[in-house]
């Protein structure tokens, strides 16, 4: 009799694991907490926060939430609810909403108009994407200290990522914009 109950328990456990097979997920919530912890301060402060979060079961709770809920949502819908976020920015012109996702940003203006900015991994390029899906590149990452930026004329110019490089680009863009 004992053998049968062990066999039945084993079969139920294996059957229960089948839906979880090949669904590892991104553990976005746990990774966000870890990323935040890495930015807190020096490596000693980071270690203290890490230890405190381990003692207080913060990491355990986020891991279980990722494992049981968020990774399942990500698996079935294709989107993780933790990855997407919306920020508000108040300006003199009104309130802007900036929604971020894995490939870029959607900016909603105070008038309700949406502007989509996407990063193309294969070319290291940021582009404005029209509602029809047409992409217009405006910045390409060259290396850690240079980018190619679009000019008002439509061609690209190498810009050094420094205060002087930014100022030179701004002056050129303003001068060209006044001419056009």
C-alpha positions as CSV (number, residue, x, y, z in Angstrom):
1,X,0.0,0.0,0.0
2,X,2.8,2.4,0.9
3,X,4.5,1.7,-2.6
4,X,1.3,2.7,-4.3
5,X,1.0,6.1,-2.4
6,X,4.6,6.9,-3.2
7,X,4.0,6.0,-6.9
8,X,0.9,8.2,-7.0
9,X,2.6,11.1,-5.3
10,X,5.5,10.8,-7.8
11,X,3.2,10.8,-10.8
12,X,1.3,13.8,-9.4
13,X,4.5,15.7,-8.8
14,X,5.8,15.0,-12.3
15,X,2.5,15.9,-13.9
16,X,2.5,19.2,-11.9
17,X,6.0,20.0,-13.3
18,X,5.0,19.6,-16.9
19,X,3.4,23.1,-17.3
20,X,6.6,24.6,-15.9
21,X,8.9,22.9,-18.4
22,X,10.8,25.2,-20.7
23,X,9.3,28.3,-19.0
24,X,12.3,29.8,-17.3
25,X,11.2,33.4,-17.7
26,X,13.3,36.6,-17.2
27,X,12.8,37.0,-13.4
28,X,12.3,40.8,-14.2
29,X,11.2,41.7,-10.6
30,X,14.1,40.0,-8.9
31,X,16.5,41.5,-11.5
32,X,15.1,45.0,-10.9
33,X,15.7,44.7,-7.2
34,X,19.2,43.4,-7.8
35,X,19.9,46.3,-10.2
36,X,18.7,48.8,-7.7
37,X,20.9,47.2,-5.1
38,X,23.9,47.5,-7.3
39,X,23.4,51.3,-7.6
40,X,22.9,52.0,-3.9
41,X,26.5,52.9,-3.1
42,X,29.9,51.4,-2.7
43,X,30.4,47.7,-2.8
44,X,30.3,47.5,1.0
45,X,27.0,49.2,1.1
46,X,25.7,47.0,-1.7
47,X,26.8,43.9,0.2
48,X,25.0,45.2,3.4
49,X,21.8,45.8,1.5
50,X,22.1,42.5,-0.2
51,X,22.5,40.7,3.1
52,X,19.6,42.7,4.7
53,X,17.3,41.8,1.7
54,X,18.3,38.1,2.1
55,X,17.5,38.2,5.9
56,X,14.2,40.1,5.4
57,X,13.3,37.6,2.5
58,X,12.9,40.4,-0.1
59,X,14.8,38.3,-2.7
60,X,12.8,35.2,-1.8
61,X,9.5,37.0,-2.2
62,X,10.4,38.6,-5.5
63,X,11.7,35.2,-6.8
64,X,8.5,33.4,-5.8
65,X,6.4,36.2,-7.4
66,X,8.5,35.9,-10.6
67,X,8.3,32.1,-10.6
68,X,4.6,31.7,-9.9
69,X,3.0,34.8,-11.4
70,X,5.1,37.1,-13.5
71,X,7.0,34.5,-15.5
72,X,3.7,32.7,-16.3
73,X,2.2,36.0,-17.5
74,X,5.3,36.6,-19.6
75,X,5.2,33.1,-21.1
76,X,1.5,33.2,-22.1
77,X,1.3,36.9,-23.2
78,X,4.8,37.5,-24.4
79,X,5.2,40.6,-22.2
80,X,6.3,40.8,-18.6
81,X,4.3,43.4,-16.6
82,X,7.4,44.5,-14.7
83,X,9.4,45.3,-17.8
84,X,6.9,47.9,-19.1
85,X,6.6,51.2,-17.2
86,X,5.0,54.6,-17.7
87,X,6.5,57.8,-16.3
88,X,5.0,61.3,-16.3
89,X,6.9,64.4,-17.1
90,X,5.3,67.8,-16.3
91,X,6.5,70.7,-18.4
92,X,5.4,74.3,-19.2
93,X,3.7,72.8,-22.3
94,X,1.7,70.2,-20.3
95,X,2.1,66.6,-19.1
96,X,3.9,64.0,-21.2
97,X,3.6,60.3,-20.6
98,X,6.6,58.1,-21.5
99,X,6.0,54.4,-21.7
100,X,9.0,52.1,-21.9
101,X,9.3,48.6,-23.1
102,X,12.1,46.2,-24.2
103,X,12.7,47.9,-27.6
104,X,12.1,51.6,-26.8
105,X,9.8,54.4,-25.7
106,X,6.3,55.7,-26.7
107,X,5.9,59.4,-25.8
108,X,2.4,60.7,-25.5
109,X,2.2,64.5,-25.8
110,X,-0.3,66.7,-23.9
111,X,-2.4,66.8,-27.1
112,X,-2.6,63.0,-27.3
113,X,-0.2,62.6,-30.2
114,X,2.2,59.6,-29.8
115,X,5.8,59.5,-30.9
116,X,7.6,56.1,-30.9
117,X,11.4,55.8,-30.4
118,X,12.9,52.4,-31.0
119,X,16.4,51.0,-30.7
120,X,17.6,48.6,-33.4
121,X,20.1,46.2,-31.9
122,X,21.6,45.0,-35.1
123,X,22.7,48.5,-36.2
124,X,22.9,50.2,-32.7
125,X,20.6,52.9,-34.0
126,X,17.8,54.9,-32.5
127,X,14.9,55.7,-34.8
128,X,11.6,57.5,-34.8
129,X,8.9,55.1,-35.9
130,X,5.7,56.3,-37.6
131,X,2.3,54.8,-36.9
132,X,2.6,53.0,-40.2
133,X,5.8,51.3,-39.0
134,X,8.3,53.4,-41.1
135,X,11.5,54.0,-39.2
136,X,13.6,57.2,-39.5
137,X,17.0,56.8,-37.9
138,X,18.4,59.8,-36.0
139,X,21.3,58.5,-33.9
140,X,23.7,55.6,-34.3
141,X,26.1,54.5,-31.6
142,X,29.7,54.3,-33.0
143,X,31.7,53.6,-29.9
144,X,31.8,54.6,-26.2
145,X,32.7,58.2,-27.0
146,X,31.1,58.9,-30.4
147,X,27.7,58.8,-32.1
148,X,26.5,59.7,-35.6
149,X,23.6,62.3,-35.3
150,X,21.3,63.4,-38.0
151,X,21.5,67.0,-39.2
152,X,18.6,69.3,-40.3
153,X,19.9,68.5,-43.9
154,X,19.2,64.8,-43.4
155,X,22.8,63.6,-43.4
156,X,24.7,62.2,-40.4
157,X,27.5,63.9,-38.5
158,X,30.0,62.3,-36.1
159,X,29.6,63.8,-32.6
160,X,31.9,63.3,-29.7
161,X,30.1,62.5,-26.4
162,X,31.5,65.3,-24.4
163,X,30.3,68.8,-23.4
164,X,32.3,70.3,-26.3
165,X,31.0,67.8,-28.8
166,X,27.4,68.4,-27.7
167,X,27.8,72.1,-27.8
168,X,29.3,72.0,-31.4
169,X,26.4,69.8,-32.6
170,X,23.8,72.1,-31.1
171,X,25.4,75.2,-32.7
172,X,25.5,73.5,-36.1
173,X,22.0,72.2,-35.8
174,X,20.6,75.7,-34.8
175,X,22.6,77.4,-37.5
176,X,21.4,75.0,-40.2
177,X,17.8,75.1,-38.9
178,X,17.8,78.9,-39.2
179,X,19.0,78.7,-42.8
180,X,16.4,76.1,-43.8
